[in-house]
């Protein structure tokens, strides 16, 4: 769904703020990029946007907050290229009628909050709303697709998500 006007500004700002707060520190992202992941084969955190425009971000990562909310952001910290959350700690979950079921590991999660920012501001070339997020069996990579079909792609935490 493409949002316009005050709803977009409010939803974008609230979602970006909540997701950036959950963003791994620069040191954690750098450590993972250099192979410092806690478990499993290390890789670089990344998000690949396939639709609407091809774009790749290679900074960021994932966290599990409070044991029941998965949060991931990739791209510039000021305005992440991709931000998503799964679970009851999602910002704007009530207002957007998002799924608030707790994160329980690998699987398919429907009606989760997903935001893709391809412009220079949250109001320019942004795609946000509810979508399906799939977490692969490794628990640190997966795919996303907005319900309205406007944006889709894949993501990787670069290592095991940090637990906070």
C-alpha positions in Angstrom: 0.0 0.0 0.0 1.3 3.4 -0.9 0.5 5.9 1.9 0.1 9.6 1.4 -0.2 12.7 3.5 -0.2 12.8 7.3 -0.7 9.1 7.7 2.5 8.3 5.8 4.5 10.9 7.7 3.3 9.6 11.1 3.6 5.9 10.3 7.0 6.4 8.6 8.4 8.4 11.5 7.0 6.0 14.2 8.2 2.9 12.4 11.6 4.2 11.5 12.1 5.4 15.1 11.1 2.1 16.6 13.2 0.1 14.2 16.2 2.3 14.4 16.1 2.0 18.2 16.2 -1.8 17.7 19.1 -1.5 15.2 22.4 -3.3 16.1 25.3 -1.0 16.9 27.8 0.0 14.3 30.4 -2.1 16.1 28.2 -5.2 15.9 27.5 -4.6 12.2 31.3 -4.1 11.6 32.1 -7.2 13.6 29.7 -9.4 11.7 30.9 -8.0 8.4 34.4 -9.1 9.4 33.3 -12.6 10.4 32.5 -12.0 14.0 29.1 -13.6 14.1 28.2 -15.4 17.3 27.3 -18.7 15.7 27.2 -20.4 12.3 29.0 -19.3 9.2 29.6 -15.6 9.3 28.3 -13.3 6.5 27.7 -9.7 5.8 24.3 -8.3 6.8 22.4 -7.5 3.7 19.0 -6.6 2.3 18.2 -7.0 -1.4 15.2 -5.2 -2.7 13.9 -6.8 -5.9 10.7 -4.9 -6.4 10.0 -2.0 -7.1 13.6 -1.2 -7.9 16.7 -3.3 -7.5 18.8 -2.1 -4.5 21.1 -3.7 -2.0 22.1 -2.5 1.5 25.1 -4.1 3.2 24.9 -2.6 6.7 22.5 -3.3 9.5 21.3 -6.5 11.2 18.8 -8.1 13.4 17.8 -8.3 17.1 15.4 -10.3 19.2 13.8 -8.0 21.7 12.2 -9.2 24.9 12.4 -12.8 23.6 9.3 -12.3 21.5 9.9 -9.6 18.9 12.2 -9.9 15.9 13.5 -6.6 14.4 15.7 -6.0 11.5 17.0 -2.9 9.7 19.4 -2.6 6.8 20.9 0.5 5.1 21.6 4.0 6.5 20.7 4.4 10.2 18.9 7.7 9.5 16.5 6.1 7.0 16.9 2.3 6.6 16.5 0.9 3.1 14.5 -2.0 4.7 13.0 -2.3 8.2 10.7 -5.0 9.5 9.4 -6.4 12.7 7.7 -9.6 13.8 5.9 -9.8 17.2 4.1 -7.8 19.8 6.8 -5.1 20.2 6.3 -3.8 16.7 5.8 0.0 16.5 2.3 1.0 15.2 1.1 -2.6 15.4 -2.3 -1.6 16.8 -2.8 1.3 14.4 -1.9 -0.8 11.3 -3.8 -3.9 12.5 -0.5 -5.9 12.3 -0.1 -9.4 13.6 1.0 -9.2 17.2 1.7 -13.0 17.7 5.1 -13.5 19.2 8.2 -14.4 17.2 8.9 -18.1 17.6 11.8 -18.7 15.2 11.9 -19.8 11.6 8.7 -19.8 9.7 6.2 -17.7 7.8 4.7 -14.6 9.5 1.8 -12.8 7.8 0.6 -9.2 8.3 3.8 -8.0 9.8 5.1 -4.4 9.5 7.5 -3.9 6.6 9.0 -0.6 5.4 11.1 0.0 2.3 12.6 3.4 1.8 14.3 4.1 -1.6 14.1 7.9 -1.7 16.0 10.6 0.2 13.2 11.1 2.7 10.5 9.0 4.3 7.9 10.7 2.0 9.8 10.0 -1.2 9.7 6.6 -2.9 8.6 4.7 0.2 6.6 1.5 0.5 5.3 0.4 3.8 2.5 -1.6 5.2 1.7 -5.1 6.1 3.4 -8.0 4.5 4.6 -11.5 4.8 8.0 -12.1 6.3 9.6 -15.6 6.0 12.4 -16.5 8.3 14.5 -19.4 6.9 15.5 -22.4 8.8 18.9 -20.8 9.7 17.0 -18.2 11.7 19.0 -15.3 10.3 17.9 -14.9 6.7 14.6 -14.8 4.8 12.3 -12.9 2.4 9.6 -10.3 2.6 6.8 -9.1 0.4 4.2 -6.4 1.0 0.6 -7.6 0.8 -0.2 -5.1 -1.9 2.7 -6.4 -4.1 4.5 -3.1 -4.3 7.8 -4.3 -2.7 9.6 -7.6 -2.1 13.1 -9.0 -1.6 15.4 -10.9 0.7 17.4 -10.2 3.8 20.2 -11.6 5.9 21.2 -10.7 9.5 24.8 -11.6 8.8 24.9 -13.8 11.9 22.7 -14.9 14.7 20.3 -12.1 15.8 21.4 -10.4 19.0 19.1 -11.1 21.9 18.2 -8.1 24.1 
